[in-house]
Amino acid sequence: MSRIGKQPVIIPNGVEAKVSGQTLSCKGSKGSLEVTVKDGISVAVQDNAIVVDRTAEDKLSRAMHGTTRALIQNMVQGVSAGFMKQLEIQGVGYRVQQQGSKLVFNIGFCHTVEVDAPEGITFNCPDQTHIDVSGIDRQLVGQVAANIRAIRKPEPYKGKGIRYVGEQVRRKAGKSGK
């Protein structure tokens, strides 16, 4: 039995969950999300909690038991509180500007790089070197933040580039003199 899968997901106040067939939908103050559950997994709403259980004992059902519970937990947390990833830019002359719902980067290329916000994602730039990516879908927030970081990854010699707040970049020694 999956240790994570057998734990119920507690539904906080202000969040409404409905099961229809193999689809679970959650609605909260931030928005609404839904997930389709694989065959072999059953989902039920009981006493202000969502319970995930296996109906089959094949390998895929055992693998998806904990995964489904984690997806539901992220969905409930997203519609009630939301998710945020913070990025920072390091480097002389490297900066970002927010123009409406898109970001414009000056990060050492001969051209500016523009990133549009996908649906469900909001950008916030408190200053020229910090970016906040927020939304209700945890997977989408993480993917958008990773795509922004991939524009100019931190390089190992000087540490210049876009990184997550608190990320430690392993530095190399570089060329050494005689």
Backbone as numpy.savetxt, mean C-alpha at the origin, in Angstrom:
# Nx Ny Nz CAx CAy CAz Cx Cy Cz
-4.13 -25.98 10.47 -4.98 -24.81 10.47 -4.08 -23.57 10.47
-4.43 -22.61 9.67 -3.67 -21.38 9.58 -3.84 -20.56 10.85
-2.73 -20.15 11.45 -2.82 -19.35 12.68 -3.43 -17.99 12.41
-3.07 -17.40 11.27 -3.63 -16.09 10.94 -5.06 -16.24 10.44
-5.32 -17.27 9.64 -6.64 -17.45 9.04 -7.74 -17.71 10.03
-7.44 -18.33 11.16 -8.50 -18.66 12.12 -8.86 -17.50 13.05
-8.09 -16.41 13.02 -8.42 -15.24 13.84 -9.52 -14.43 13.16
-10.55 -14.03 13.88 -11.60 -13.21 13.26 -11.11 -11.78 13.04
-11.68 -11.12 12.03 -11.38 -9.72 11.74 -12.45 -8.88 12.43
-12.04 -8.08 13.39 -12.98 -7.24 14.15 -13.40 -6.06 13.27
-14.70 -5.82 13.20 -15.24 -4.71 12.41 -15.37 -3.49 13.33
-14.63 -2.40 13.08 -14.74 -1.21 13.94 -16.06 -0.47 13.70
-16.34 0.47 14.59 -17.56 1.28 14.45 -17.47 2.11 13.18
-18.58 2.22 12.46 -18.62 3.01 11.24 -18.30 2.22 9.99
-17.98 0.94 10.13 -17.68 0.10 8.97 -18.79 -0.92 8.82
-19.26 -1.08 7.60 -20.35 -2.01 7.30 -19.82 -3.07 6.33
-20.03 -4.35 6.67 -19.55 -5.45 5.83 -20.73 -6.30 5.39
-20.74 -6.70 4.10 -21.80 -7.54 3.55 -21.16 -8.65 2.73
-21.74 -9.84 2.84 -21.29 -10.98 2.05 -22.41 -11.34 1.08
-22.05 -11.44 -0.21 -23.03 -11.91 -1.20 -22.31 -12.91 -2.10
-22.63 -14.19 -1.88 -21.95 -15.25 -2.64 -20.49 -15.34 -2.23
-19.59 -15.18 -3.17 -18.16 -15.24 -2.90 -17.53 -13.84 -2.85
-18.35 -12.80 -2.72 -17.87 -11.42 -2.69 -18.15 -10.79 -1.34
-17.13 -10.19 -0.75 -17.27 -9.44 0.50 -17.04 -7.97 0.19
-17.97 -7.12 0.62 -17.81 -5.69 0.40 -17.83 -4.97 1.74
-16.95 -4.00 1.89 -16.86 -3.20 3.11 -17.04 -1.74 2.75
-17.78 -1.04 3.59 -18.04 0.37 3.36 -17.74 1.11 4.66
-16.96 2.19 4.54 -16.60 2.97 5.72 -16.56 4.44 5.42
-15.98 5.20 6.33 -15.95 6.66 6.17 -15.04 7.10 5.03
-14.00 6.33 4.72 -13.05 6.69 3.65 -13.51 6.26 2.26
-14.38 5.26 2.18 -14.84 4.76 0.89 -15.31 3.32 1.01
-15.33 2.62 -0.11 -15.77 1.23 -0.10 -14.84 0.39 -0.97
-14.65 -0.86 -0.54 -13.83 -1.83 -1.25 -14.54 -3.17 -1.26
-14.15 -4.01 -2.21 -14.70 -5.36 -2.21 -13.64 -6.34 -2.69
-13.78 -7.58 -2.22 -12.84 -8.63 -2.57 -13.64 -9.88 -2.92
-13.17 -10.60 -3.94 -13.79 -11.87 -4.32 -12.97 -12.99 -3.71
-13.65 -13.86 -2.99 -13.00 -14.95 -2.27 -12.92 -16.17 -3.18
-11.78 -16.86 -3.14 -11.58 -18.07 -3.95 -12.51 -19.19 -3.50
-12.75 -20.15 -4.40 -13.50 -21.35 -4.03 -12.71 -22.13 -3.00
-13.40 -22.74 -2.05 -12.73 -23.47 -0.98 -12.59 -22.64 0.28
-12.93 -21.35 0.21 -12.87 -20.45 1.37 -14.28 -19.87 1.57
-14.73 -19.86 2.81 -16.03 -19.26 3.11 -15.82 -18.08 4.06
-16.63 -17.05 3.87 -16.55 -15.83 4.68 -17.94 -15.57 5.25
-18.00 -15.25 6.54 -19.27 -14.96 7.19 -19.09 -13.79 8.15
-20.13 -12.97 8.28 -20.13 -11.86 9.23 -20.92 -12.31 10.44
-20.24 -12.35 11.61 -20.88 -12.81 12.85 -20.50 -11.89 13.99
-21.48 -11.34 14.68 -21.26 -10.58 15.91 -20.17 -9.52 15.79
-20.28 -8.63 14.84 -19.33 -7.53 14.67 -17.92 -8.02 14.34
-17.84 -9.18 13.66 -16.55 -9.73 13.23 -16.75 -10.51 11.94
-15.67 -10.60 11.15 -15.70 -11.37 9.91 -14.88 -12.63 10.16
-15.49 -13.80 9.90 -14.84 -15.08 10.15 -14.54 -15.73 8.81
-13.27 -16.15 8.63 -12.83 -16.82 7.40 -12.59 -18.28 7.74
-13.13 -19.17 6.90 -12.98 -20.60 7.16 -12.75 -21.33 5.84
-12.14 -22.52 5.93 -11.91 -23.35 4.75 -13.05 -24.33 4.60
-13.50 -24.53 3.36 -14.49 -25.56 3.08 -13.85 -26.76 2.42
-12.62 -26.62 1.95 -11.89 -27.72 1.32 -10.51 -27.80 1.97
-9.87 -28.94 1.83 -8.56 -29.14 2.43 -7.46 -29.33 1.39
-7.68 -28.87 0.16 -6.62 -28.99 -0.84 -5.55 -27.93 -0.60
-4.46 -28.04 -1.34 -3.30 -27.18 -1.13 -3.62 -25.70 -1.35
-4.38 -25.39 -2.41 -4.72 -24.00 -2.71 -5.59 -23.39 -1.60
-6.54 -24.14 -1.10 -7.41 -23.63 -0.03 -6.63 -23.37 1.24
-5.71 -24.25 1.57 -4.88 -24.04 2.77 -4.00 -22.82 2.59
-3.48 -22.62 1.38 -2.62 -21.47 1.12 -3.41 -20.16 1.16
-4.64 -20.19 0.67 -5.44 -18.97 0.57 -6.17 -18.61 1.86
-6.17 -19.49 2.85 -6.91 -19.23 4.08 -6.36 -17.99 4.80
-5.09 -17.98 5.12 -4.49 -16.83 5.79 -4.40 -15.61 4.89
-4.17 -15.84 3.59 -4.08 -14.73 2.64 -5.41 -13.98 2.56
-6.50 -14.72 2.50 -7.83 -14.11 2.42 -8.13 -13.30 3.67
-7.77 -13.85 4.82 -8.00 -13.14 6.08 -7.19 -11.84 6.12
-5.94 -11.88 5.64 -5.10 -10.69 5.62 -5.65 -9.64 4.65
-6.14 -10.08 3.50 -6.74 -9.14 2.54 -7.97 -8.46 3.14
-8.78 -9.23 3.87 -9.98 -8.67 4.49 -9.60 -7.69 5.59
-8.57 -8.03 6.38 -8.10 -7.12 7.43 -7.62 -5.80 6.84
-6.86 -5.87 5.74 -6.38 -4.65 5.08 -7.54 -3.84 4.52
-8.56 -4.53 4.01 -9.72 -3.85 3.45 -10.48 -3.10 4.55
-10.70 -3.75 5.69 -11.42 -3.12 6.80 -10.63 -1.94 7.35
-9.33 -2.10 7.49 -8.49 -1.00 7.98 -8.44 0.15 6.98
-8.44 -0.17 5.70 -8.39 0.87 4.67 -9.62 1.73 4.62
-10.81 1.13 4.72 -12.04 1.93 4.64 -12.30 2.69 5.92
-11.64 2.31 7.03 -11.85 3.04 8.27 -10.76 4.09 8.52
-9.49 3.74 8.29 -8.40 4.68 8.59 -7.59 5.06 7.36
-7.44 4.18 6.39 -6.64 4.46 5.21 -5.18 4.09 5.43
-4.39 4.18 4.37 -2.97 3.85 4.42 -2.16 5.00 3.84
-0.89 5.12 4.30 -0.03 6.17 3.79 1.41 5.66 3.73
2.09 6.00 2.64 3.52 5.76 2.51 4.19 7.11 2.34
5.31 7.30 3.02 6.03 8.57 2.94 7.37 8.34 2.25
7.68 9.21 1.30 8.93 9.15 0.57 9.69 10.46 0.76
11.01 10.38 0.66 11.82 11.59 0.74 12.83 11.58 -0.39
13.20 12.78 -0.83 14.15 12.95 -1.92 15.43 13.52 -1.33
16.56 12.91 -1.67 17.85 13.42 -1.22 18.74 13.64 -2.43
19.39 14.77 -2.45 20.30 15.11 -3.54 20.26 16.61 -3.78
21.38 17.17 -4.16 21.46 18.61 -4.40 20.65 18.95 -5.65
19.69 19.85 -5.51 18.86 20.26 -6.63 17.69 19.34 -6.92
17.56 18.23 -6.21 16.44 17.32 -6.41 15.23 17.87 -5.67
14.10 17.95 -6.37 12.88 18.46 -5.73 11.66 17.95 -6.44
10.51 18.12 -5.80 9.23 17.72 -6.35 8.22 18.84 -6.12
7.32 19.01 -7.08 6.24 19.98 -6.95 4.92 19.26 -7.24
3.90 19.67 -6.54 2.57 19.12 -6.78 1.79 20.11 -7.62
1.29 19.62 -8.76 0.47 20.45 -9.65 -0.87 19.75 -9.81
-1.84 20.17 -9.02 -3.14 19.52 -9.04 -3.03 18.12 -8.44
-3.38 17.11 -9.24 -3.30 15.73 -8.75 -2.07 15.00 -9.26
-1.11 15.73 -9.83 0.10 15.07 -10.32 1.34 15.66 -9.66
2.41 14.89 -9.73 3.69 15.31 -9.19 4.66 15.57 -10.33
5.47 16.62 -10.20 6.49 16.95 -11.19 7.84 16.89 -10.48
8.70 15.99 -10.95 10.00 15.76 -10.33 11.11 16.42 -11.14
12.05 17.08 -10.45 13.33 17.51 -11.00 14.38 16.73 -10.23
14.88 15.65 -10.82 15.78 14.76 -10.07 17.02 14.40 -10.88
17.60 15.39 -11.52 18.88 15.17 -12.17 18.82 14.70 -13.61
17.64 14.51 -14.16 17.52 14.17 -15.57 17.49 15.47 -16.38
17.65 15.36 -17.69 17.60 16.56 -18.53 16.16 17.02 -18.74
15.20 16.25 -18.25 13.79 16.58 -18.39 13.10 16.38 -17.04
11.91 16.96 -16.90 11.13 16.73 -15.69 10.34 15.44 -15.86
10.04 14.79 -14.76 9.26 13.56 -14.76 7.94 13.85 -14.09
6.83 13.51 -14.78 5.50 13.75 -14.23 4.85 12.42 -13.88
4.19 12.38 -12.71 3.48 11.19 -12.26 2.05 11.60 -11.94
1.09 10.98 -12.64 -0.32 11.23 -12.38 -0.81 10.30 -11.29
-1.72 10.79 -10.46 -2.29 9.98 -9.38 -3.37 9.07 -9.96
-3.25 7.75 -9.76 -4.33 6.87 -10.20 -5.59 7.09 -9.36
-6.68 6.54 -9.80 -7.94 6.71 -9.08 -7.84 6.05 -7.71
-8.20 6.78 -6.68 -8.15 6.26 -5.32 -6.88 6.63 -4.57
-5.95 7.33 -5.22 -4.69 7.72 -4.60 -4.60 9.24 -4.56
-4.14 9.77 -3.43 -3.92 11.21 -3.32 -2.46 11.46 -2.93
-1.89 12.49 -3.53 -0.53 12.90 -3.23 -0.57 14.15 -2.37
0.43 14.28 -1.50 0.59 15.49 -0.71 2.08 15.76 -0.59
2.49 16.99 -0.84 3.89 17.38 -0.72 4.00 18.46 0.36
4.39 18.08 1.58 4.54 19.10 2.63 5.68 20.07 2.34
6.73 19.61 1.67 7.80 20.49 1.22 8.37 19.92 -0.08
9.47 20.48 -0.57 10.00 20.08 -1.88 10.72 18.75 -1.87
10.95 18.17 -0.69 11.70 16.92 -0.64 10.93 15.78 0.01
9.66 15.97 0.30 8.87 14.90 0.91 7.57 14.69 0.13
7.15 13.43 0.03 5.92 13.06 -0.68 5.13 12.12 0.22
3.83 12.35 0.34 2.93 11.45 1.04 1.99 10.84 0.01
1.97 9.50 -0.07 1.06 8.78 -0.95 0.03 8.13 -0.05
-1.27 8.46 -0.23 -2.29 7.90 0.65 -3.49 7.44 -0.15
-4.22 6.48 0.43 -5.40 5.91 -0.19 -6.00 4.84 0.70
-7.05 4.17 0.23 -7.70 3.16 1.04 -7.28 1.74 0.67
-6.68 1.54 -0.49 -6.25 0.23 -0.94 -4.76 0.07 -0.64
-4.42 -0.79 0.31 -3.03 -0.93 0.75 -2.10 -1.36 -0.39
-2.58 -2.28 -1.20 -1.74 -2.78 -2.30 -1.46 -1.67 -3.32
-2.47 -0.88 -3.64 -2.29 0.20 -4.60 -1.39 1.30 -4.06
-1.52 1.64 -2.78 -0.66 2.66 -2.18 0.80 2.21 -2.23
1.06 0.97 -1.88 2.42 0.45 -1.91 3.00 0.39 -3.31
2.17 0.02 -4.29 2.65 -0.07 -5.67 2.96 1.31 -6.25
2.12 2.30 -5.97 2.37 3.66 -6.47 3.63 4.22 -5.82
3.81 3.98 -4.52 5.02 4.45 -3.84 6.27 3.77 -4.42
6.17 2.49 -4.72 7.30 1.77 -5.31 7.61 2.27 -6.72
6.57 2.61 -7.49 6.78 3.16 -8.83 7.47 4.52 -8.77
7.10 5.34 -7.79 7.75 6.65 -7.64 9.20 6.46 -7.23
9.47 5.53 -6.31 10.84 5.27 -5.88 11.69 4.74 -7.03
11.08 3.97 -7.94 11.81 3.38 -9.06 12.24 4.42 -10.10
11.67 5.62 -10.06 12.08 6.67 -10.99 13.55 7.00 -10.79
13.98 7.11 -9.53 15.38 7.41 -9.22 15.71 6.73 -7.89
16.11 5.45 -7.95 16.43 4.71 -6.74 17.65 5.33 -6.07
17.76 5.19 -4.74 18.93 5.73 -4.07 20.20 4.99 -4.51
21.20 5.76 -4.90 22.43 5.12 -5.38 23.37 4.89 -4.20
24.24 3.87 -4.27 24.98 3.45 -3.09 26.20 4.29 -2.74
26.63 5.23 -3.58 27.85 5.98 -3.31 27.60 7.27 -2.54
26.62 8.04 -2.96 26.29 9.27 -2.24 24.92 9.20 -1.57
24.10 8.22 -1.92 22.78 8.07 -1.32 21.74 8.96 -1.95
22.03 9.55 -3.13 21.08 10.45 -3.77 19.96 9.64 -4.42
18.75 10.17 -4.40 17.62 9.52 -5.04 16.37 9.62 -4.19
15.36 8.83 -4.55 14.08 8.82 -3.84 14.07 7.57 -2.97
13.76 7.75 -1.69 13.71 6.63 -0.76 12.52 6.77 0.17
12.17 5.66 0.83 11.13 5.70 1.86 11.68 6.43 3.09
10.82 7.07 3.83 11.24 7.73 5.07 11.70 6.64 6.04
12.91 6.79 6.55 13.46 5.81 7.48 14.23 4.69 6.82
14.28 4.64 5.49 15.00 3.59 4.78 16.51 3.81 4.92
17.22 2.76 5.24 18.67 2.83 5.35 19.28 2.35 4.03
20.09 3.19 3.41 20.74 2.84 2.15 22.16 2.40 2.46
22.52 1.19 2.02 23.88 0.70 2.25 24.83 1.45 1.34
25.84 2.03 1.95 26.78 2.86 1.21 28.03 2.06 0.89
28.60 2.34 -0.28 29.86 1.73 -0.70 30.99 2.73 -0.50
32.19 2.22 -0.42 33.34 3.07 -0.14 33.73 3.94 -1.33
33.54 3.46 -2.54 33.96 4.23 -3.72 35.44 4.05 -3.98
35.98 4.91 -4.83 37.40 4.82 -5.16 38.23 5.30 -3.99
39.30 4.61 -3.74 40.20 5.06 -2.67 41.52 5.49 -3.31
42.10 6.52 -2.75 43.36 7.04 -3.28 44.54 6.12 -2.94
45.72 6.54 -3.36 46.93 5.72 -3.10 47.29 5.67 -1.66
